[in-house]
Amino acid sequence: MRWLLILSFLFLSSCSLFSPQPTRQNPLQTKNVPFQAPRTNDGRLRHRIVVLPFLDAKTDRSQRVRERARLTVVGTLQRTGNFVLVSPNDFSKDVGQFVNESNNYDLEALAPLSSSMGVAALVEGKILEVKAKRVSDSVGLFRKLTARITTAVRIRVVSAKSGKIIMDEVREATVEAETTRVAEYSYSDRFLEEDPHLVQKAVGKAFWGAIQKIALSVEKLSWEGRVALISGERIFVNAGRLSGIQIGDVLKITEEGEEVFDPESGVFLGRAPGRMKGTIEVVSYFGKDGAIAIVHSGSGFKENDRVEVY
């Protein structure tokens, strides 16, 4: 029995020599990784904007038409690289509550909500009219059909800070596009006006023509962020990497300025600068699009103070 115990011990010891041993891992280390925050093509910080869910003068039209039209605009604005697109779902309230009896958004009421989120402007799109006419079709149960679609849309852009309308325009567009229909009843002109594929092309073209004006109207708004929190020596700003702020950037904190409009035409001219309180230097990021800074110069900073490019 004694020899049996000795042999068992030697066998188990030899097995442990060949069994894989757990490797020791160094504790995780973190360090600042330098990278460029995305900015506009000409090097400016990016404005936050919200494209509201589209409206339709014809309330019984398929919701898919409005949704696809909005996605066309959102996608085009994203591709410019000049904006941070904020989802309407990020609002503290359902934006549908702000549609008035005229089937338009109460933009003045929505402006304060969006301004508190660091949003520069709200974009409202509305389909006013869609007309369709069959141009040609093939023979058979499954028909290839070409239609001419004419649409009218309205675009309004409002400054989130002031609630002032900075763009209000109606645009029209006509396109010829092909679709596939099944059975004779389904290719009537009235039915074509409900075809999301056809309407998307026409509405997309109408809004495409307005993209440049939307961009120019928003660019007239000077970029600004807000002091979200002051904790000891750290100052938290409600804009960060997505907005184009980079580590090492120096930003200035100012008092409120006033937005200036032409007294005759009412056209928005820009914002008059407020008194400068001091500067802060960005040292890190936090959250989805926030920055952490330290005091560079000045004093007396408070939460909700205005942050600008220095």
Secondary structure in CASP SS format (residue, H / E / C, confidence):
PFRMAT SS
TARGET T0000
AUTHOR 0000-0000-0000
METHOD secondary structure of the structure
MODEL  1
M C 1.00
R H 1.00
W H 1.00
L H 1.00
L H 1.00
I H 1.00
L H 1.00
S H 1.00
F H 1.00
L H 1.00
F H 1.00
L H 1.00
S H 1.00
S H 1.00
C H 1.00
S H 1.00
L H 1.00
F H 1.00
S C 1.00
P C 1.00
Q C 1.00
P C 1.00
T C 1.00
R C 1.00
Q C 1.00
N C 1.00
P C 1.00
L C 1.00
Q C 1.00
T C 1.00
K C 1.00
N C 1.00
V C 1.00
P C 1.00
F C 1.00
Q C 1.00
A C 1.00
P C 1.00
R C 1.00
T C 1.00
N C 1.00
D C 1.00
G C 1.00
R C 1.00
L C 1.00
R C 1.00
H E 1.00
R E 1.00
I E 1.00
V E 1.00
V E 1.00
L C 1.00
P C 1.00
F C 1.00
L E 1.00
D E 1.00
A C 1.00
K C 1.00
T C 1.00
D C 1.00
R C 1.00
S C 1.00
Q H 1.00
R H 1.00
V H 1.00
R H 1.00
E H 1.00
R H 1.00
A H 1.00
R H 1.00
L H 1.00
T H 1.00
V H 1.00
V H 1.00
G H 1.00
T H 1.00
L H 1.00
Q H 1.00
R H 1.00
T H 1.00
G C 1.00
N C 1.00
F E 1.00
V E 1.00
L E 1.00
V C 1.00
S C 1.00
P H 1.00
N H 1.00
D H 1.00
F C 1.00
S C 1.00
K C 1.00
D C 1.00
V H 1.00
G H 1.00
Q H 1.00
F H 1.00
V E 1.00
N C 1.00
E C 1.00
S C 1.00
N C 1.00
N C 1.00
Y E 1.00
D C 1.00
L H 1.00
E H 1.00
A H 1.00
L H 1.00
A H 1.00
P H 1.00
L H 1.00
S H 1.00
S H 1.00
S C 1.00
M C 1.00
G C 1.00
V C 1.00
A C 1.00
A E 1.00
L E 1.00
V E 1.00
E E 1.00
G E 1.00
K E 1.00
I E 1.00
L E 1.00
E E 1.00
V E 1.00
K E 1.00
A E 1.00
K E 1.00
R E 1.00
V E 1.00
S E 1.00
D E 1.00
S C 1.00
V C 1.00
G C 1.00
L C 1.00
F E 1.00
R E 1.00
K E 1.00
L E 1.00
T E 1.00
A E 1.00
R E 1.00
I E 1.00
T E 1.00
T E 1.00
A E 1.00
V E 1.00
R E 1.00
I E 1.00
R E 1.00
V E 1.00
V E 1.00
S E 1.00
A C 1.00
K C 1.00
S C 1.00
G C 1.00
K C 1.00
I E 1.00
I E 1.00
M E 1.00
D E 1.00
E E 1.00
V E 1.00
R E 1.00
E E 1.00
A E 1.00
T E 1.00
V E 1.00
E E 1.00
A E 1.00
E E 1.00
T E 1.00
T E 1.00
R E 1.00
V E 1.00
A C 1.00
E H 1.00
Y H 1.00
S H 1.00
Y H 1.00
S C 1.00
D H 1.00
R H 1.00
F H 1.00
L H 1.00
E C 1.00
E C 1.00
D C 1.00
P H 1.00
H H 1.00
L H 1.00
V H 1.00
Q H 1.00
K H 1.00
A H 1.00
V H 1.00
G H 1.00
K H 1.00
A H 1.00
F H 1.00
W H 1.00
G H 1.00
A H 1.00
I H 1.00
Q H 1.00
K H 1.00
I H 1.00
A H 1.00
L H 1.00
S H 1.00
V H 1.00
E H 1.00
K C 1.00
L C 1.00
S C 1.00
W C 1.00
E C 1.00
G E 1.00
R E 1.00
V E 1.00
A E 1.00
L E 1.00
I E 1.00
S E 1.00
G C 1.00
E C 1.00
R E 1.00
I E 1.00
F E 1.00
V E 1.00
N C 1.00
A C 1.00
G C 1.00
R C 1.00
L C 1.00
S C 1.00
G C 1.00
I C 1.00
Q C 1.00
I C 1.00
G C 1.00
D C 1.00
V E 1.00
L E 1.00
K E 1.00
I E 1.00
T E 1.00
E C 1.00
E C 1.00
G C 1.00
E C 1.00
E E 1.00
V E 1.00
F E 1.00
D C 1.00
P C 1.00
E C 1.00
S C 1.00
G C 1.00
V C 1.00
F E 1.00
L E 1.00
G E 1.00
R E 1.00
A C 1.00
P C 1.00
G C 1.00
R C 1.00
M E 1.00
K E 1.00
G E 1.00
T E 1.00
I E 1.00
E E 1.00
V E 1.00
V E 1.00
S E 1.00
Y E 1.00
F E 1.00
G C 1.00
K C 1.00
D C 1.00
G E 1.00
A E 1.00
I E 1.00
A E 1.00
I E 1.00
V E 1.00
H E 1.00
S E 1.00
G E 1.00
S C 1.00
G C 1.00
F C 1.00
K C 1.00
E C 1.00
N C 1.00
D C 1.00
R E 1.00
V E 1.00
E E 1.00
V E 1.00
Y C 1.00
END
